[in-house]
C-alpha cells in the first residue's frame, strides 16, 4: 500500500473516530463536524508523523525521477545524448 494512501486513510479514520466521540455530545451537527475536523488535524500532526514523512519521501523521489527523465529527454532532443536508450518492450509476447 502506498504511503499516500495509508496517510489519507489514517486522516479519514481519525476524523471518523473524533466525530464518533463528539456525536455523543448534544450540540449542532455543523459544530460537531468543524470540531472533528480541527481535532483530527491536530491529532494527525502527532499520531501520523511517520506516515506523513514516508509519503513526503515517496513524493520527493518521484519528483527527482521525473526531473532526471525530463533532463535526459531534453538532452536527447538537443542532440547532446549520443545513444538514446531504446524503449523497453515485453519479451514474453511473440513477434508477428
Buried (B, 14 or more C-beta within 10 A) or exposed (E): EEBBEBBBEBBEEBBEBBBEEBEEEEEEEEEBEEBBEEBBEEBBEEBBEEBBEBBEEBEEEEEEEEEEEEEBEEEBEEEEEEEEEEEEEEEEEEEE
